[in-house]
Amino acid sequence: MKRRPELLAPAGNLEKLKMAIHYGADAVYIGGQQFGLRSRAGNFSYDEMREGVAFAHANGAKVYVAANMVTHEGDIEGAGDFFRTLRDIGIDAVIVSDPAMIETCLTEADGLPVHLSTQASATNYETLRFWKEEGLERIVLAREVSMDEIVKMKQEVDVEIETFVHGAMCISYSGRCTLSNHMTLRDANRGGCAQSCRWKYGFFEEGDLLTEEMEARDEEPFSMSSVDLSMVRHIPDLVEAGVDSLKIEGRMKSIHYVATVCNVYRQVIDAYCEDPEHFVFDPAWEEEIWKAAQRELATGFYYGIPTEKEQLFGKPRSIPQFAFAARVISYDPVTSMATLEQRNHFSIGEEVEFFGPGFVRFSQVIETMEDVDGHLLESANQAMMTIRVKVDRPVATDYIMRKRKGVRARTLV
Ligand code: SF4
């Protein structure tokens, strides 16, 4: 039996917070309405934080608030009040990168633990020691550190370490990027990143006409973005290295993504920590991860510096994509009818897949569907429609129904 690292999930709103915890997260990180880096994520009001904290604590989970923007003159105003309010709400820690914000939290909100954000690019144990001596409880490492460096850090400094295990990577050093600032006038380090690195570009020399050049060379447009991170096959290495918290990226991602990824990582962590000697990686875990993947997956900087193979260059390939079709609200075991809240259109005869916490999943064809008044339906195509569907196996509240939505071009690496 090994000590289990925390599984830390993103929660862009209250619904995602509850689903993440339901699907196995030990903790979630959210944004408040100030000082965060995701201005377009559904940031939490103080009342929503209270509800989220009550739900999380009732389920043995924690809630952290990211307040990790780069602060310009005047931005720190009100930070003391903000941190004190978070502490009084019961938030378990704040994730901060700006030294002045850290100082403000430590001096003005006594008792609220501070975690150093990945934005601060901590990449060596001396840096960890510095921040520990400043009073920080946890360091979220830069994504650019290797597994060997993590092992060294854990040997040298007794401070909690959190590392990213899954999700999008920045092509810049842990988010220190101004592509978005220049191209869209949206400040990536004050919550406005337009994801400019993921747009499609073409190489051309001055004087060339971009499209003609590309046609002549039979070139694909390229993206500056890297492939996404997935350490799903390498959880044993992270556990053995002594990492305290395994973080999933993606506060802007869907409920389907959060539930799928939490469900899988929960399985892998538990399977390894419960019986490391007999641990065998189940390919079904990785198959499941692909159902919520948006790009190719790789191991980032953990096992070496990524090469051009980890960038989104090259010819696309196609991989089946799945969409969040509905969420189960309730289930009647007498009639085998599940009441669903619809999120995407689906019809009689369509093959769908249900999944739930604990890695339960099964496929079936929809044969019987009705509205809340019992009228038979051929299809469900109104947003957030409540419908009943006959299911082949028992389901429970908060199970998710997904459907195949065709294929999407990926980049072959
Ligand atoms: S544009 Fe890309 S590299 Fe820059 S901050 Fe946004 S996601 Fe990161």
Residues whose N, C-alpha, C, O or C-beta is under 5 A from the ligand:
A	BS01	SF4	M169 C170 I171 S172 G175 C177 L179 S180 A188 C193 Q195 S196 C197
